[in-house]
């Protein structure tokens, strides 16, 4: 269980790093919140990663959304 909490922190860090220069503070907080509120399970984290990717694609940049989703999923797969 603690490693899953570490994984959530890692995912939130990735989101912050990718969005810090392109998103508003409010959008960034909402994207991080999606991961924070996800249940601690592989499936829930994968769903949250997809949601973050869709949010970024819809409101910011389609390519960046895809890039973030792919990176988040890869880290989830590696960490679970």
mmCIF file of the N, C-alpha and C atoms, coordinates in Angstrom:
data_MODEL
# 
_entry.id   MODEL 
# 
loop_
_atom_site.group_PDB 
_atom_site.id 
_atom_site.type_symbol 
_atom_site.label_atom_id 
_atom_site.label_alt_id 
_atom_site.label_comp_id 
_atom_site.label_asym_id 
_atom_site.label_entity_id 
_atom_site.label_seq_id 
_atom_site.pdbx_PDB_ins_code 
_atom_site.Cartn_x 
_atom_site.Cartn_y 
_atom_site.Cartn_z 
_atom_site.occupancy 
_atom_site.B_iso_or_equiv 
_atom_site.pdbx_formal_charge 
_atom_site.auth_seq_id 
_atom_site.auth_comp_id 
_atom_site.auth_asym_id 
_atom_site.auth_atom_id 
_atom_site.pdbx_PDB_model_num 
ATOM 1   N N  . UNK A 1 1  ? 0.812  -1.211 0.000   1.00 0.00 ? 1  UNK A N  1 
ATOM 2   C CA . UNK A 1 1  ? 0.000  0.000  0.000   1.00 0.00 ? 1  UNK A CA 1 
ATOM 3   C C  . UNK A 1 1  ? 0.854  1.273  0.000   1.00 0.00 ? 1  UNK A C  1 
ATOM 4   N N  . UNK A 1 2  ? 1.901  1.390  0.817   1.00 0.00 ? 2  UNK A N  1 
ATOM 5   C CA . UNK A 1 2  ? 2.695  2.621  0.786   1.00 0.00 ? 2  UNK A CA 1 
ATOM 6   C C  . UNK A 1 2  ? 3.308  2.900  -0.579  1.00 0.00 ? 2  UNK A C  1 
ATOM 7   N N  . UNK A 1 3  ? 3.706  1.846  -1.315  1.00 0.00 ? 3  UNK A N  1 
ATOM 8   C CA . UNK A 1 3  ? 4.273  2.083  -2.639  1.00 0.00 ? 3  UNK A CA 1 
ATOM 9   C C  . UNK A 1 3  ? 3.242  2.675  -3.592  1.00 0.00 ? 3  UNK A C  1 
ATOM 10  N N  . UNK A 1 4  ? 1.968  2.380  -3.392  1.00 0.00 ? 4  UNK A N  1 
ATOM 11  C CA . UNK A 1 4  ? 0.927  2.970  -4.229  1.00 0.00 ? 4  UNK A CA 1 
ATOM 12  C C  . UNK A 1 4  ? 0.790  4.458  -3.922  1.00 0.00 ? 4  UNK A C  1 
ATOM 13  N N  . UNK A 1 5  ? 0.930  4.822  -2.677  1.00 0.00 ? 5  UNK A N  1 
ATOM 14  C CA . UNK A 1 5  ? 0.891  6.243  -2.314  1.00 0.00 ? 5  UNK A CA 1 
ATOM 15  C C  . UNK A 1 5  ? 2.079  6.973  -2.919  1.00 0.00 ? 5  UNK A C  1 
ATOM 16  N N  . UNK A 1 6  ? 3.229  6.334  -2.939  1.00 0.00 ? 6  UNK A N  1 
ATOM 17  C CA . UNK A 1 6  ? 4.411  6.916  -3.579  1.00 0.00 ? 6  UNK A CA 1 
ATOM 18  C C  . UNK A 1 6  ? 4.152  7.063  -5.072  1.00 0.00 ? 6  UNK A C  1 
ATOM 19  N N  . UNK A 1 7  ? 3.515  6.068  -5.668  1.00 0.00 ? 7  UNK A N  1 
ATOM 20  C CA . UNK A 1 7  ? 3.182  6.121  -7.089  1.00 0.00 ? 7  UNK A CA 1 
ATOM 21  C C  . UNK A 1 7  ? 2.249  7.297  -7.371  1.00 0.00 ? 7  UNK A C  1 
ATOM 22  N N  . UNK A 1 8  ? 1.256  7.513  -6.528  1.00 0.00 ? 8  UNK A N  1 
ATOM 23  C CA . UNK A 1 8  ? 0.347  8.650  -6.723  1.00 0.00 ? 8  UNK A CA 1 
ATOM 24  C C  . UNK A 1 8  ? 1.117  9.967  -6.693  1.00 0.00 ? 8  UNK A C  1 
ATOM 25  N N  . UNK A 1 9  ? 2.056  10.085 -5.772  1.00 0.00 ? 9  UNK A N  1 
ATOM 26  C CA . UNK A 1 9  ? 2.870  11.299 -5.693  1.00 0.00 ? 9  UNK A CA 1 
ATOM 27  C C  . UNK A 1 9  ? 3.714  11.464 -6.954  1.00 0.00 ? 9  UNK A C  1 
ATOM 28  N N  . UNK A 1 10 ? 4.241  10.363 -7.457  1.00 0.00 ? 10 UNK A N  1 
ATOM 29  C CA . UNK A 1 10 ? 5.034  10.401 -8.689  1.00 0.00 ? 10 UNK A CA 1 
ATOM 30  C C  . UNK A 1 10 ? 4.172  10.855 -9.869  1.00 0.00 ? 10 UNK A C  1 
ATOM 31  N N  . UNK A 1 11 ? 2.941  10.349 -9.950  1.00 0.00 ? 11 UNK A N  1 
ATOM 32  C CA . UNK A 1 11 ? 2.038  10.743 -11.028 1.00 0.00 ? 11 UNK A CA 1 
ATOM 33  C C  . UNK A 1 11 ? 1.699  12.226 -10.941 1.00 0.00 ? 11 UNK A C  1 
ATOM 34  N N  . UNK A 1 12 ? 1.455  12.706 -9.744  1.00 0.00 ? 12 UNK A N  1 
ATOM 35  C CA . UNK A 1 12 ? 1.147  14.122 -9.561  1.00 0.00 ? 12 UNK A CA 1 
ATOM 36  C C  . UNK A 1 12 ? 2.343  14.993 -9.934  1.00 0.00 ? 12 UNK A C  1 
ATOM 37  N N  . UNK A 1 13 ? 3.538  14.523 -9.643  1.00 0.00 ? 13 UNK A N  1 
ATOM 38  C CA . UNK A 1 13 ? 4.750  15.256 -10.015 1.00 0.00 ? 13 UNK A CA 1 
ATOM 39  C C  . UNK A 1 13 ? 4.879  15.349 -11.530 1.00 0.00 ? 13 UNK A C  1 
ATOM 40  N N  . UNK A 1 14 ? 4.599  14.253 -12.218 1.00 0.00 ? 14 UNK A N  1 
ATOM 41  C CA . UNK A 1 14 ? 4.654  14.254 -13.688 1.00 0.00 ? 14 UNK A CA 1 
ATOM 42  C C  . UNK A 1 14 ? 3.680  15.292 -14.243 1.00 0.00 ? 14 UNK A C  1 
ATOM 43  N N  . UNK A 1 15 ? 2.471  15.304 -13.722 1.00 0.00 ? 15 UNK A N  1 
ATOM 44  C CA . UNK A 1 15 ? 1.463  16.258 -14.189 1.00 0.00 ? 15 UNK A CA 1 
ATOM 45  C C  . UNK A 1 15 ? 1.941  17.687 -13.958 1.00 0.00 ? 15 UNK A C  1 
ATOM 46  N N  . UNK A 1 16 ? 2.444  17.948 -12.770 1.00 0.00 ? 16 UNK A N  1 
ATOM 47  C CA . UNK A 1 16 ? 2.938  19.303 -12.461 1.00 0.00 ? 16 UNK A CA 1 
ATOM 48  C C  . UNK A 1 16 ? 4.067  19.715 -13.408 1.00 0.00 ? 16 UNK A C  1 
ATOM 49  N N  . UNK A 1 17 ? 5.007  18.813 -13.642 1.00 0.00 ? 17 UNK A N  1 
ATOM 50  C CA . UNK A 1 17 ? 6.142  19.126 -14.513 1.00 0.00 ? 17 UNK A CA 1 
ATOM 51  C C  . UNK A 1 17 ? 5.697  19.410 -15.940 1.00 0.00 ? 17 UNK A C  1 
ATOM 52  N N  . UNK A 1 18 ? 4.749  18.628 -16.441 1.00 0.00 ? 18 UNK A N  1 
ATOM 53  C CA . UNK A 1 18 ? 4.310  18.788 -17.829 1.00 0.00 ? 18 UNK A CA 1 
ATOM 54  C C  . UNK A 1 18 ? 3.435  20.025 -18.029 1.00 0.00 ? 18 UNK A C  1 
ATOM 55  N N  . UNK A 1 19 ? 2.695  20.413 -16.988 1.00 0.00 ? 19 UNK A N  1 
ATOM 56  C CA . UNK A 1 19 ? 1.707  21.474 -17.160 1.00 0.00 ? 19 UNK A CA 1 
ATOM 57  C C  . UNK A 1 19 ? 2.110  22.819 -16.557 1.00 0.00 ? 19 UNK A C  1 
ATOM 58  N N  . UNK A 1 20 ? 3.189  22.868 -15.818 1.00 0.00 ? 20 UNK A N  1 
ATOM 59  C CA . UNK A 1 20 ? 3.536  24.081 -15.082 1.00 0.00 ? 20 UNK A CA 1 
ATOM 60  C C  . UNK A 1 20 ? 3.626  25.318 -15.988 1.00 0.00 ? 20 UNK A C  1 
ATOM 61  N N  . UNK A 1 21 ? 4.115  25.160 -17.206 1.00 0.00 ? 21 UNK A N  1 
ATOM 62  C CA . UNK A 1 21 ? 4.295  26.315 -18.085 1.00 0.00 ? 21 UNK A CA 1 
ATOM 63  C C  . UNK A 1 21 ? 3.137  26.552 -19.044 1.00 0.00 ? 21 UNK A C  1 
ATOM 64  N N  . UNK A 1 22 ? 2.179  25.628 -19.100 1.00 0.00 ? 22 UNK A N  1 
ATOM 65  C CA . UNK A 1 22 ? 1.119  25.759 -20.108 1.00 0.00 ? 22 UNK A CA 1 
ATOM 66  C C  . UNK A 1 22 ? -0.295 25.852 -19.529 1.00 0.00 ? 22 UNK A C  1 
ATOM 67  N N  . UNK A 1 23 ? -0.449 25.588 -18.251 1.00 0.00 ? 23 UNK A N  1 
ATOM 68  C CA . UNK A 1 23 ? -1.786 25.565 -17.655 1.00 0.00 ? 23 UNK A CA 1 
ATOM 69  C C  . UNK A 1 23 ? -1.903 26.583 -16.529 1.00 0.00 ? 23 UNK A C  1 
ATOM 70  N N  . UNK A 1 24 ? -3.123 27.017 -16.296 1.00 0.00 ? 24 UNK A N  1 
ATOM 71  C CA . UNK A 1 24 ? -3.368 27.902 -15.163 1.00 0.00 ? 24 UNK A CA 1 
ATOM 72  C C  . UNK A 1 24 ? -3.234 27.111 -13.862 1.00 0.00 ? 24 UNK A C  1 
ATOM 73  N N  . UNK A 1 25 ? -3.074 27.821 -12.780 1.00 0.00 ? 25 UNK A N  1 
ATOM 74  C CA . UNK A 1 25 ? -2.957 27.174 -11.468 1.00 0.00 ? 25 UNK A CA 1 
ATOM 75  C C  . UNK A 1 25 ? -4.213 26.377 -11.140 1.00 0.00 ? 25 UNK A C  1 
ATOM 76  N N  . UNK A 1 26 ? -5.356 26.899 -11.538 1.00 0.00 ? 26 UNK A N  1 
ATOM 77  C CA . UNK A 1 26 ? -6.633 26.208 -11.276 1.00 0.00 ? 26 UNK A CA 1 
ATOM 78  C C  . UNK A 1 26 ? -6.703 24.902 -12.055 1.00 0.00 ? 26 UNK A C  1 
ATOM 79  N N  . UNK A 1 27 ? -6.355 24.946 -13.338 1.00 0.00 ? 27 UNK A N  1 
ATOM 80  C CA . UNK A 1 27 ? -6.381 23.734 -14.157 1.00 0.00 ? 27 UNK A CA 1 
ATOM 81  C C  . UNK A 1 27 ? -5.386 22.713 -13.618 1.00 0.00 ? 27 UNK A C  1 
ATOM 82  N N  . UNK A 1 28 ? -4.210 23.160 -13.277 1.00 0.00 ? 28 UNK A N  1 
ATOM 83  C CA . UNK A 1 28 ? -3.187 22.272 -12.745 1.00 0.00 ? 28 UNK A CA 1 
ATOM 84  C C  . UNK A 1 28 ? -3.671 21.594 -11.465 1.00 0.00 ? 28 UNK A C  1 
ATOM 85  N N  . UNK A 1 29 ? -4.277 22.365 -10.584 1.00 0.00 ? 29 UNK A N  1 
ATOM 86  C CA . UNK A 1 29 ? -4.802 21.807 -9.334  1.00 0.00 ? 29 UNK A CA 1 
ATOM 87  C C  . UNK A 1 29 ? -5.893 20.772 -9.602  1.00 0.00 ? 29 UNK A C  1 
ATOM 88  N N  . UNK A 1 30 ? -6.754 21.041 -10.576 1.00 0.00 ? 30 UNK A N  1 
ATOM 89  C CA . UNK A 1 30 ? -7.820 20.083 -10.900 1.00 0.00 ? 30 UNK A CA 1 
ATOM 90  C C  . UNK A 1 30 ? -7.260 18.792 -11.481 1.00 0.00 ? 30 UNK A C  1 
ATOM 91  N N  . UNK A 1 31 ? -6.240 18.905 -12.331 1.00 0.00 ? 31 UNK A N  1 
ATOM 92  C CA . UNK A 1 31 ? -5.629 17.714 -12.921 1.00 0.00 ? 31 UNK A CA 1 
ATOM 93  C C  . UNK A 1 31 ? -4.958 16.853 -11.844 1.00 0.00 ? 31 UNK A C  1 
ATOM 94  N N  . UNK A 1 32 ? -4.244 17.496 -10.939 1.00 0.00 ? 32 UNK A N  1 
ATOM 95  C CA . UNK A 1 32 ? -3.596 16.768 -9.846  1.00 0.00 ? 32 UNK A CA 1 
ATOM 96  C C  . UNK A 1 32 ? -4.650 16.147 -8.935  1.00 0.00 ? 32 UNK A C  1 
ATOM 97  N N  . UNK A 1 33 ? -5.745 16.848 -8.722  1.00 0.00 ? 33 UNK A N  1 
ATOM 98  C CA . UNK A 1 33 ? -6.825 16.369 -7.861  1.00 0.00 ? 33 UNK A CA 1 
ATOM 99  C C  . UNK A 1 33 ? -7.457 15.082 -8.398  1.00 0.00 ? 33 UNK A C  1 
ATOM 100 N N  . UNK A 1 34 ? -7.491 14.926 -9.703  1.00 0.00 ? 34 UNK A N  1 
ATOM 101 C CA . UNK A 1 34 ? -8.038 13.696 -10.293 1.00 0.00 ? 34 UNK A CA 1 
ATOM 102 C C  . UNK A 1 34 ? -7.234 12.491 -9.803  1.00 0.00 ? 34 UNK A C  1 
ATOM 103 N N  . UNK A 1 35 ? -5.919 12.618 -9.792  1.00 0.00 ? 35 UNK A N  1 
ATOM 104 C CA . UNK A 1 35 ? -5.065 11.525 -9.304  1.00 0.00 ? 35 UNK A CA 1 
ATOM 105 C C  . UNK A 1 35 ? -5.235 11.360 -7.797  1.00 0.00 ? 35 UNK A C  1 
ATOM 106 N N  . UNK A 1 36 ? -5.267 12.466 -7.088  1.00 0.00 ? 36 UNK A N  1 
ATOM 107 C CA . UNK A 1 36 ? -5.393 12.424 -5.628  1.00 0.00 ? 36 UNK A CA 1 
ATOM 108 C C  . UNK A 1 36 ? -6.664 11.694 -5.191  1.00 0.00 ? 36 UNK A C  1 
ATOM 109 N N  . UNK A 1 37 ? -7.761 11.934 -5.892  1.00 0.00 ? 37 UNK A N  1 
ATOM 110 C CA . UNK A 1 37 ? -9.042 11.348 -5.500  1.00 0.00 ? 37 UNK A CA 1 
ATOM 111 C C  . UNK A 1 37 ? -9.246 9.923  -5.989  1.00 0.00 ? 37 UNK A C  1 
ATOM 112 N N  . UNK A 1 38 ? -8.351 9.435  -6.843  1.00 0.00 ? 38 UNK A N  1 
ATOM 113 C CA . UNK A 1 38 ? -8.487 8.072  -7.367  1.00 0.00 ? 38 UNK A CA 1 
ATOM 114 C C  . UNK A 1 38 ? -8.281 7.065  -6.235  1.00 0.00 ? 38 UNK A C  1 
ATOM 115 N N  . UNK A 1 39 ? -9.077 6.022  -6.270  1.00 0.00 ? 39 UNK A N  1 
ATOM 116 C CA . UNK A 1 39 ? -8.885 4.939  -5.306  1.00 0.00 ? 39 UNK A CA 1 
ATOM 117 C C  . UNK A 1 39 ? -7.490 4.355  -5.502  1.00 0.00 ? 39 UNK A C  1 
ATOM 118 N N  . UNK A 1 40 ? -7.028 3.679  -4.486  1.00 0.00 ? 40 UNK A N  1 
ATOM 119 C CA . UNK A 1 40 ? -5.691 3.091  -4.564  1.00 0.00 ? 40 UNK A CA 1 
ATOM 120 C C  . UNK A 1 40 ? -5.815 1.690  -5.161  1.00 0.00 ? 40 UNK A C  1 
ATOM 121 N N  . UNK A 1 41 ? -5.960 1.682  -6.473  1.00 0.00 ? 41 UNK A N  1 
ATOM 122 C CA . UNK A 1 41 ? -5.958 0.425  -7.219  1.00 0.00 ? 41 UNK A CA 1 
ATOM 123 C C  . UNK A 1 41 ? -5.437 0.712  -8.623  1.00 0.00 ? 41 UNK A C  1 
ATOM 124 N N  . UNK A 1 42 ? -4.935 -0.295 -9.247  1.00 0.00 ? 42 UNK A N  1 
ATOM 125 C CA . UNK A 1 42 ? -4.379 -0.137 -10.590 1.00 0.00 ? 42 UNK A CA 1 
ATOM 126 C C  . UNK A 1 42 ? -5.436 0.395  -11.552 1.00 0.00 ? 42 UNK A C  1 
ATOM 127 N N  . UNK A 1 43 ? -6.614 -0.185 -11.513 1.00 0.00 ? 43 UNK A N  1 
ATOM 128 C CA . UNK A 1 43 ? -7.692 0.200  -12.424 1.00 0.00 ? 43 UNK A CA 1 
ATOM 129 C C  . UNK A 1 43 ? -8.121 1.648  -12.219 1.00 0.00 ? 43 UNK A C  1 
ATOM 130 N N  . UNK A 1 44 ? -8.254 2.049  -10.969 1.00 0.00 ? 44 UNK A N  1 
ATOM 131 C CA . UNK A 1 44 ? -8.668 3.421  -10.666 1.00 0.00 ? 44 UNK A CA 1 
ATOM 132 C C  . UNK A 1 44 ? -7.604 4.426  -11.115 1.00 0.00 ? 44 UNK A C  1 
ATOM 133 N N  . UNK A 1 45 ? -6.345 4.087  -10.928 1.00 0.00 ? 45 UNK A N  1 
ATOM 134 C CA . UNK A 1 45 ? -5.283 4.982  -11.355 1.00 0.00 ? 45 UNK A CA 1 
ATOM 135 C C  . UNK A 1 45 ? -5.220 5.077  -12.880 1.00 0.00 ? 45 UNK A C  1 
ATOM 136 N N  . UNK A 1 46 ? -5.447 3.960  -13.566 1.00 0.00 ? 46 UNK A N  1 
ATOM 137 C CA . UNK A 1 46 ? -5.475 3.991  -15.033 1.00 0.00 ? 46 UNK A CA 1 
ATOM 138 C C  . UNK A 1 46 ? -6.631 4.858  -15.537 1.00 0.00 ? 46 UNK A C  1 
ATOM 139 N N  . UNK A 1 47 ? -7.785 4.754  -14.898 1.00 0.00 ? 47 UNK A N  1 
ATOM 140 C CA . UNK A 1 47 ? -8.929 5.595  -15.258 1.00 0.00 ? 47 UNK A CA 1 
ATOM 141 C C  . UNK A 1 47 ? -8.606 7.069  -15.020 1.00 0.00 ? 47 UNK A C  1 
ATOM 142 N N  . UNK A 1 48 ? -7.965 7.359  -13.897 1.00 0.00 ? 48 UNK A N  1 
ATOM 143 C CA . UNK A 1 48 ? -7.600 8.741  -13.576 1.00 0.00 ? 48 UNK A CA 1 
ATOM 144 C C  . UNK A 1 48 ? -6.588 9.284  -14.592 1.00 0.00 ? 48 UNK A C  1 
ATOM 145 N N  . UNK A 1 49 ? -5.633 8.459  -14.991 1.00 0.00 ? 49 UNK A N  1 
ATOM 146 C CA . UNK A 1 49 ? -4.642 8.878  -15.989 1.00 0.00 ? 49 UNK A CA 1 
ATOM 147 C C  . UNK A 1 49 ? -5.322 9.204  -17.309 1.00 0.00 ? 49 UNK A C  1 
ATOM 148 N N  . UNK A 1 50 ? -6.274 8.374  -17.706 1.00 0.00 ? 50 UNK A N  1 
ATOM 149 C CA . UNK A 1 50 ? -7.011 8.626  -18.947 1.00 0.00 ? 50 UNK A CA 1 
ATOM 150 C C  . UNK A 1 50 ? -7.810 9.923  -18.844 1.00 0.00 ? 50 UNK A C  1 
ATOM 151 N N  . UNK A 1 51 ? -8.406 10.164 -17.682 1.00 0.00 ? 51 UNK A N  1 
ATOM 152 C CA . UNK A 1 51 ? -9.190 11.383 -17.487 1.00 0.00 ? 51 UNK A CA 1 
ATOM 153 C C  . UNK A 1 51 ? -8.310 12.627 -17.573 1.00 0.00 ? 51 UNK A C  1 
ATOM 154 N N  . UNK A 1 52 ? -7.141 12.577 -16.954 1.00 0.00 ? 52 UNK A N  1 
ATOM 155 C CA . UNK A 1 52 ? -6.219 13.709 -17.018 1.00 0.00 ? 52 UNK A CA 1 
ATOM 156 C C  . UNK A 1 52 ? -5.812 13.953 -18.469 1.00 0.00 ? 52 UNK A C  1 
ATOM 157 N N  . UNK A 1 53 ? -5.490 12.884 -19.180 1.00 0.00 ? 53 UNK A N  1 
ATOM 158 C CA . UNK A 1 53 ? -5.117 13.024 -20.588 1.00 0.00 ? 53 UNK A CA 1 
ATOM 159 C C  . UNK A 1 53 ? -6.222 13.661 -21.412 1.00 0.00 ? 53 UNK A C  1 
ATOM 160 N N  . UNK A 1 54 ? -7.459 13.253 -21.163 1.00 0.00 ? 54 UNK A N  1 
ATOM 161 C CA . UNK A 1 54 ? -8.600 13.823 -21.886 1.00 0.00 ? 54 UNK A CA 1 
ATOM 162 C C  . UNK A 1 54 ? -8.802 15.300 -21.542 1.00 0.00 ? 54 UNK A C  1 
ATOM 163 N N  . UNK A 1 55 ? -8.644 15.633 -20.266 1.00 0.00 ? 55 UNK A N  1 
ATOM 164 C CA . UNK A 1 55 ? -8.786 17.031 -19.846 1.00 0.00 ? 55 UNK A CA 1 
ATOM 165 C C  . UNK A 1 55 ? -7.766 17.914 -20.568 1.00 0.00 ? 55 UNK A C  1 
ATOM 166 N N  . UNK A 1 56 ? -6.524 17.461 -20.582 1.00 0.00 ? 56 UNK A N  1 
ATOM 167 C CA . UNK A 1 56 ? -5.455 18.236 -21.219 1.00 0.00 ? 56 UNK A CA 1 
ATOM 168 C C  . UNK A 1 56 ? -5.712 18.340 -22.715 1.00 0.00 ? 56 UNK A C  1 
ATOM 169 N N  . UNK A 1 57 ? -6.107 17.232 -23.330 1.00 0.00 ? 57 UNK A N  1 
ATOM 170 C CA . UNK A 1 57 ? -6.389 17.245 -24.774 1.00 0.00 ? 57 UNK A CA 1 
ATOM 171 C C  . UNK A 1 57 ? -7.514 18.206 -25.116 1.00 0.00 ? 57 UNK A C  1 
ATOM 172 N N  . UNK A 1 58 ? -8.545 18.205 -24.318 1.00 0.00 ? 58 UNK A N  1 
ATOM 173 C CA . UNK A 1 58 ? -9.720 19.024 -24.594 1.00 0.00 ? 58 UNK A CA 1 
ATOM 174 C C  . UNK A 1 58 ? -9.465 20.516 -24.370 1.00 0.00 ? 58 UNK A C  1 
ATOM 175 N N  . UNK A 1 59 ? -8.789 20.842 -23.282 1.00 0.00 ? 59 UNK A N  1 
ATOM 176 C CA . UNK A 1 59 ? -8.669 22.253 -22.897 1.00 0.00 ? 59 UNK A CA 1 
ATOM 177 C C  . UNK A 1 59 ? -7.330 22.907 -23.231 1.00 0.00 ? 59 UNK A C  1 
ATOM 178 N N  . UNK A 1 60 ? -6.286 22.102 -23.452 1.00 0.00 ? 60 UNK A N  1 
ATOM 179 C CA . UNK A 1 60 ? -4.970 22.703 -23.680 1.00 0.00 ? 60 UNK A CA 1 
ATOM 180 C C  . UNK A 1 60 ? -4.388 22.320 -25.031 1.00 0.00 ? 60 UNK A C  1 
ATOM 181 N N  . UNK A 1 61 ? -4.009 21.050 -25.157 1.00 0.00 ? 61 UNK A N  1 
ATOM 182 C CA . UNK A 1 61 ? -3.305 20.627 -26.362 1.00 0.00 ? 61 UNK A CA 1 
ATOM 183 C C  . UNK A 1 61 ? -3.477 19.120 -26.532 1.00 0.00 ? 61 UNK A C  1 
ATOM 184 N N  . UNK A 1 62 ? -3.967 18.726 -27.695 1.00 0.00 ? 62 UNK A N  1 
ATOM 185 C CA . UNK A 1 62 ? -4.255 17.318 -27.958 1.00 0.00 ? 62 UNK A CA 1 
ATOM 186 C C  . UNK A 1 62 ? -2.998 16.445 -27.828 1.00 0.00 ? 62 UNK A C  1 
ATOM 187 N N  . UNK A 1 63 ? -1.908 16.889 -28.423 1.00 0.00 ? 63 UNK A N  1 
ATOM 188 C CA . UNK A 1 63 ? -0.672 16.099 -28.373 1.00 0.00 ? 63 UNK A CA 1 
ATOM 189 C C  . UNK A 1 63 ? -0.119 15.996 -26.955 1.00 0.00 ? 63 UNK A C  1 
ATOM 190 N N  . UNK A 1 64 ? -0.186 17.086 -26.213 1.00 0.00 ? 64 UNK A N  1 
ATOM 191 C CA . UNK A 1 64 ? 0.284  17.075 -24.829 1.00 0.00 ? 64 UNK A CA 1 
ATOM 192 C C  . UNK A 1 64 ? -0.584 16.150 -23.981 1.00 0.00 ? 64 UNK A C  1 
ATOM 193 N N  . UNK A 1 65 ? -1.879 16.160 -24.218 1.00 0.00 ? 65 UNK A N  1 
ATOM 194 C CA . UNK A 1 65 ? -2.774 15.263 -23.491 1.00 0.00 ? 65 UNK A CA 1 
ATOM 195 C C  . UNK A 1 65 ? -2.426 13.807 -23.717 1.00 0.00 ? 65 UNK A C  1 
ATOM 196 N N  . UNK A 1 66 ? -2.148 13.473 -24.957 1.00 0.00 ? 66 UNK A N  1 
ATOM 197 C CA . UNK A 1 66 ? -1.769 12.095 -25.287 1.00 0.00 ? 66 UNK A CA 1 
ATOM 198 C C  . UNK A 1 66 ? -0.434 11.747 -24.635 1.00 0.00 ? 66 UNK A C  1 
ATOM 199 N N  . UNK A 1 67 ? 0.512  12.671 -24.702 1.00 0.00 ? 67 UNK A N  1 
ATOM 200 C CA . UNK A 1 67 ? 1.842  12.452 -24.107 1.00 0.00 ? 67 UNK A CA 1 
ATOM 201 C C  . UNK A 1 67 ? 1.736  12.204 -22.601 1.00 0.00 ? 67 UNK A C  1 
ATOM 202 N N  . UNK A 1 68 ? 0.950  13.021 -21.926 1.00 0.00 ? 68 UNK A N  1 
ATOM 203 C CA . UNK A 1 68 ? 0.782  12.866 -20.478 1.00 0.00 ? 68 UNK A CA 1 
ATOM 204 C C  . UNK A 1 68 ? 0.116  11.537 -20.153 1.00 0.00 ? 68 UNK A C  1 
ATOM 205 N N  . UNK A 1 69 ? -0.945 11.200 -20.873 1.00 0.00 ? 69 UNK A N  1 
ATOM 206 C CA . UNK A 1 69 ? -1.650 9.946  -20.613 1.00 0.00 ? 69 UNK A CA 1 
ATOM 207 C C  . UNK A 1 69 ? -0.721 8.755  -20.798 1.00 0.00 ? 69 UNK A C  1 
ATOM 208 N N  . UNK A 1 70 ? 0.056  8.759  -21.865 1.00 0.00 ? 70 UNK A N  1 
ATOM 209 C CA . UNK A 1 70 ? 0.976  7.644  -22.127 1.00 0.00 ? 70 UNK A CA 1 
ATOM 210 C C  . UNK A 1 70 ? 2.014  7.529  -21.007 1.00 0.00 ? 70 UNK A C  1 
ATOM 211 N N  . UNK A 1 71 ? 2.566  8.643  -20.585 1.00 0.00 ? 71 UNK A N  1 
ATOM 212 C CA . UNK A 1 71 ? 3.572  8.600  -19.521 1.00 0.00 ? 71 UNK A CA 1 
ATOM 213 C C  . UNK A 1 71 ? 2.970  8.143  -18.194 1.00 0.00 ? 71 UNK A C  1 
ATOM 214 N N  . UNK A 1 72 ? 1.788  8.641  -17.875 1.00 0.00 ? 72 UNK A N  1 
ATOM 215 C CA . UNK A 1 72 ? 1.144  8.219  -16.624 1.00 0.00 ? 72 UNK A CA 1 
ATOM 216 C C  . UNK A 1 72 ? 0.846  6.722  -16.629 1.00 0.00 ? 72 UNK A C  1 
ATOM 217 N N  . UNK A 1 73 ? 0.298  6.242  -17.741 1.00 0.00 ? 73 UNK A N  1 
ATOM 218 C CA . UNK A 1 73 ? -0.022 4.808  -17.846 1.00 0.00 ? 73 UNK A CA 1 
ATOM 219 C C  . UNK A 1 73 ? 1.245  3.968  -17.722 1.00 0.00 ? 73 UNK A C  1 
ATOM 220 N N  . UNK A 1 74 ? 2.315  4.381  -18.373 1.00 0.00 ? 74 UNK A N  1 
ATOM 221 C CA . UNK A 1 74 ? 3.575  3.634  -18.297 1.00 0.00 ? 74 UNK A CA 1 
ATOM 222 C C  . UNK A 1 74 ? 4.065  3.557  -16.858 1.00 0.00 ? 74 UNK A C  1 
ATOM 223 N N  . UNK A 1 75 ? 3.971  4.657  -16.135 1.00 0.00 ? 75 UNK A N  1 
ATOM 224 C CA . UNK A 1 75 ? 4.425  4.659  -14.742 1.00 0.00 ? 75 UNK A CA 1 
ATOM 225 C C  . UNK A 1 75 ? 3.510  3.805  -13.865 1.00 0.00 ? 75 UNK A C  1 
ATOM 226 N N  . UNK A 1 76 ? 2.225  3.811  -14.140 1.00 0.00 ? 76 UNK A N  1 
ATOM 227 C CA . UNK A 1 76 ? 1.296  2.972  -13.380 1.00 0.00 ? 76 UNK A CA 1 
ATOM 228 C C  . UNK A 1 76 ? 1.599  1.502  -13.643 1.00 0.00 ? 76 UNK A C  1 
ATOM 229 N N  . UNK A 1 77 ? 1.787  1.143  -14.909 1.00 0.00 ? 77 UNK A N  1 
ATOM 230 C CA . UNK A 1 77 ? 2.082  -0.246 -15.271 1.00 0.00 ? 77 UNK A CA 1 
ATOM 231 C C  . UNK A 1 77 ? 3.383  -0.702 -14.599 1.00 0.00 ? 77 UNK A C  1 
ATOM 232 N N  . UNK A 1 78 ? 4.367  0.171  -14.569 1.00 0.00 ? 78 UNK A N  1 
ATOM 233 C CA . UNK A 1 78 ? 5.662  -0.160 -13.963 1.00 0.00 ? 78 UNK A CA 1 
ATOM 234 C C  . UNK A 1 78 ? 5.547  -0.288 -12.441 1.00 0.00 ? 78 UNK A C  1 
ATOM 235 N N  . UNK A 1 79 ? 4.698  0.556  -11.857 1.00 0.00 ? 79 UNK A N  1 
ATOM 236 C CA . UNK A 1 79 ? 4.619  0.619  -10.395 1.00 0.00 ? 79 UNK A CA 1 
ATOM 237 C C  . UNK A 1 79 ? 3.624  -0.304 -9.745  1.00 0.00 ? 79 UNK A C  1 
ATOM 238 N N  . UNK A 1 80 ? 2.786  -0.979 -10.535 1.00 0.00 ? 80 UNK A N  1 
ATOM 239 C CA . UNK A 1 80 ? 1.776  -1.855 -9.920  1.00 0.00 ? 80 UNK A CA 1 
ATOM 240 C C  . UNK A 1 80 ? 1.986  -3.295 -10.316 1.00 0.00 ? 80 UNK A C  1 
# 
